[in-house]
């Protein structure tokens, strides 16, 4: 009986001989999922989707693979695109509910679960319903205590316009900030802009907006400009937003604090707001400091999308901290990254907050050459023909280029195991594997196109419009 690796090797060899054999590739996906290699399964699914981009079953399967691989944001993009197109079936709504729980969006998760049952009652999941505090789609007395408290606050503590007042730091919250001192992971990156291939215009924007005011404060002070401020970076996943943020901290020779939703969100009312205040306080103490919010839309989503008071309260606290309402943010440089800027509350783009919105595109040809050099460094190589490879990989993200190199390395390892001698990686090896990697950015651009065309009233997505030549 063949081992899992031998089975996969046999299937991939068969696909090399018959790359258009869709049932064979689907079988490879099934085997990869069975052995827990979900990222590889996602690559194969994207290849399948190039020949059938409207196949809803494939897109749901792709979302499932992303979710199993721990890439909840990727899975959400897939499902949200189907939802926006009114093509999300009942099982897809169920997937969406589970992912929204991971993101901490409990009320949206309940709505997604109800939508699933409206389309097909037979897919009811009692375990999921109990976690959401629902029974057959109806709220029950077993709703989590924190959510009941949120409802009480919603009834008693909202402003007349339905928004929550800013959370003013009290003695208790200041004590929480003191208790959390040292809790946040403050790094001192050595990465520099020169280590990031391409993106020259973005580097210039970041330098002028937040680096130069910190490096030459006396010059900028003559014009009334202080160090600090924020930039929001958006674009398809895997294109270098996080890398650019780390390089910014390296250029500044300051501290770097990466913030994820798990660092902020808690189930108890007020805890998330205190966490936000505490991390800003830590960044202010460590100035100069780059405060980086990855997947910032999870913390800064539109207040109109929140049906409970707790979600709006977190957004309002975030806005208050960005304003430096109770403490100066001088020396704190704020960077946000998101794949879905259209989900952010518009108040975050007001001057003084994330007032500069920058599109981070897939790497251009020169940047792809630089990225390939990085991924191939230290490996046996010969006659790489990287310029030819770069021309053939238009639309590839940095992550896609890494996947391409990984495929070639796997092939070379198989060859070395058969012959007993490692052979160098050549350009023809890279060129031969390109068709096996579908650019992951296509799906994002397909979803982003509608926002660029129909939700660009303020010109926030002009860079995206120009890039897509719409």
Number of C-alpha atoms within 10 A of each C-alpha: 5 8 8 13 11 11 15 18 16 14 16 17 13 14 17 14 9 12 15 13 13 15 10 16 22 16 13 23 24 15 18 22 18 12 11 14 16 23 20 17 25 24 21 20 21 22 22 22 19 13 11 12 13 12 12 17 13 18 26 20 18 26 26 26 27 21 21 16 18 13 15 20 22 20 24 20 18 22 26 17 19 20 15 11 11 9 14 22 18 22 19 26 24 23 21 28 27 20 23 20 17 16 18 18 18 24 19 18 24 25 14 22 28 24 21 25 19 11 13 13 14 9 12 19 14 12 10 18 20 16 14 24 20 20 18 15 20 10 14 14 10 13 15 14 14 14 20 15 15 20 16 13 16 20 12 9 15 15 10 7 6 14 17 22 14 18 18 14 17 10 9 10 19 15 14 17 22 14 11 16 14 11 13 15 12 18 16 16 18 14 18 18 20 11 14 19 21 21 18 13 11 16 18 11 14 20 18 12 19 24 23 15 20 21 16 12 16 13 13 15 12 9 8 9 13 19 21 23 24 26 23 24 25 23 23 23 24 21 21 24 24 19 15 24 29 27 22 27 27 20 18 23 18 20 21 28 24 19 19 15 18 11 14 18 22 16 14 13 21 16 16 23 26 27 20 20 24 25 24 22 20 22 23 20 14 17 18 23 27 32 27 24 22 21 19 23 20 22 25 22 22 19 23 11 14 17 14 20 23 24 27 26 25 28 25 21 22 20 20 18 22 21 18 14 12 11 12 14 24 16 24 27 27 23 27 24 25 22 23 22 25 19 16 19 18 14 16 21 17 12 12 15 22 21 15 19 18 21 19 23 22 25 25 19 21 14 18 26 21 19 23 21 14 14 16 16 10 8 10 12 13 11 10 19 14 20 15 15 21 22 13 14 22 14 18 26 25 21 18 23 24 18 21 25 20 16 19 20 19 12 18 18 16 14 14 13 11 10 10 10 11 14 14 15 20 16 17 13 19 22 19 13 17 21 14 17 18 22 22 20 20 16 17 18 16 11 18 24 15 14 17 22 14 8 14 15 10 7 11 18 22 17 16 24 17 10 11 12 7 10
